[in-house]
Amino acid sequence: MKWFLSLLAFSLLASPLLAQDTTHHLYIDIHYLEPGKVTYAAVAEAHKKDLAVQEKYGVHFIQFWVDEAGGKVYCLSSAPDTMAIRNTHAEAHGLLPGATYLVTDGPEAVSAGNNFSLDVHKIGPGKVTAEAVAAAHKKDLAVEKKYGVNFVNYLVDEKEGVVMCLSQAKDSSDVIKTHKEAHGLMPDYIVKVEQGN
């Protein structure tokens, strides 16, 4: 019986839900490169270099998205702070982000295939809460099938007032139609992206 209690205590302490590392936060950083001069393949190679260095700085890169036409790269990571992310990118390949946001995310939906879009809402510093975005997201989910959209996830920076929505749709106008009908909050811009892990 004693070994069972010891095993139970160990498994509870080792559980990721109960032993979360509160020193890490979720960030999305954006690299502003030259429009039309960025390729998914080149970003995937740079990402491999990030992965080789990330442990040194306590960073865990989760996903990235590439907007080839607009020359933007979005990197989602878990890190202790923004300097750890900058140091990882600097050592790995020297491409530093132009902006980094401390974000919370919503519940992730299953995604299949491609046709990813990332729409960005710049609402303004202190003008948005994660709770308000969660409520708007529920409204998007209620309407999305009508327009053939699959909202995969969203990221919110409450301090800066920025919301990013990742979705799948044949055309970005379908994402706009969904937002318009669901809650009327239109993005500042929407880009087609390729997703990488």
N, C-alpha and C positions, 0 to 999 in steps of 0.2 A: 504494500500500500504506500509506503514511504517513497519508493521509486516512482510510482504513478503520480503522486503530488509534485515531486520534483520535476518530472517530465511535463506535467500540466503547467507549472509555474514557468518553466523555460519556454514552452511554446507560446504562452501568453505574452511574455516579455519580448520574444522574438517576432511576434505578430506585427506586420507592417502597419496595421490599423492602430495598434496601441502604442507602438514605439516609433512614432513618426519623428523625423529629425526636424525640429522647429528652427534650426539654424539655416535651413535652405528655403528659398522662395522661388516662385515661378516667374520667369522673365520672358519677354519677347524682345529681341533686338532686331533692328532694321538696318540693313546695309544699302546705301544709296549709291549705286554704280551707274555707269553710262547706259542710257536706254538703248536697247537693241544690241548691246555688246556683252551681254551676260548669257551664258548657256547653262542649262541644267547640269550637263556633264562636268563643266568646270566647277560648279558649286558643289556637286557631289564629291569631287576630288578634294576640295578645300574642307568639306565636312569631315572626310576621313582623317585629315590632318588634325582637325579639332578633336575628334574622338581619341586620337593618339596622345593628346596633351591634356585633355580635360581633367583627368584624375589628379594631376599635379596641383590644380587650382580648386579642386572640390566641385567641379561643374559636371552636370550630366545633360548633354544635349539630347532632346527628345525627338524633335521633328524640325524640318525646315521646308520652306516654300519659296519657289523661284518665280518671279514675274520677269520673264525674259524681255518682253516688249518694253516694260517700264524701267528695267535695270534695277529692280529691287529684290533683296533677299531677306526673308523673315526667318529668324531662328528662335525656336522655343527651347528653353532650358530650365533646369533647376540648379540654383547656385546660392552660395552664401551672400553674395552682393554683386553689384554691377562691375566692380573692378576685377573680380575673378573671371567674369565673362570676357572683358576687354583683354586681360592678360592671356587668356587661353587663345583668343583670336590672334593677338599680336604675335605670340610665340609660334602658333601653328602655321600662319600664312600671311600675317600682317594686314589683313583687311579688317579694319575697325568699324563697328557700327556707328551710324549717325544718330541713332536714337535707341534708347533702351527703356522698356516699360515694365514695371512691377505689376503683375497681373494675377487675377484669379480666373479660374475657368469653370465652365458649366459641365453638365453631364455629357459625355461623348457618345454620339450615335455611331452605329456601324456604317462604315463607308465601303463602297465597292466600286471599282473602276476608277476613272479619272474625272475630268471636267470639274476641277476644283476652282472655286472663286473665293477670294478674300475681300470682304467689304469692310471699310474702315469708317467709323463714325467718330468725328472729333466734336464731342459735345461741350467740352470745356472743363477746366480744373474745378473739382469739387461739385460738379453738376450732375453726377451719375453715381448710383450705388450698384453693387453686385445684385442686390435684391430686385431693384428696378429692371435690370437687364435680364435677370432670370424670368421675371414676369413677362417682359416683351418677347423673350425667347419662346415661352410657352404659347404665346399668340402666333408666332411664326410657325411653330410645329403644328398648330391647328389648321393652318392655311397651306402649308408647303406642298402637299400632294396635289392640290388643285393646279399648281403651276409646274409640277414635275421637279421640285427642289428637295434636296435632302440637306438639312442643316446638321452639320457634323459636330460643331462645337463653337464656343465663343470665348473670348478673352477680354477681361475688363481691367483697366487701370483707373481706379476710382480717383486717385490723386490728380492725374492729368486729364481725366474725363475722356478717355479713349476706349472705344469698344471695337473689337475686330471679330467678325463672324466668318467662320469657315463653312462653306457649303459646296454642294455638288449640283450642277444644273447644266443643261445643254447650252443655255444662253444666259449671260449675266442679267439680261432684262427680266428674266423670270424671277431672279432673286429680288430685284427692285419691286416687281409687282407684288411679291409675297410680303415684303416689308410694308409696302404702301397699304395693302389691304389689312394686314395684321395689326399694325399700330401707327402707321404713318411716319415713322422715324426713318428718314432716308439717309443713306451713307454719303459721306463726302466724296468717296471714290470707291470703285470696285475694280479688282484686277483678276485676270485669269492667272492661276498659279499651278506649277507642278509640285507635287508633294514628295518629300524624301524623308527617310528615317535615319 
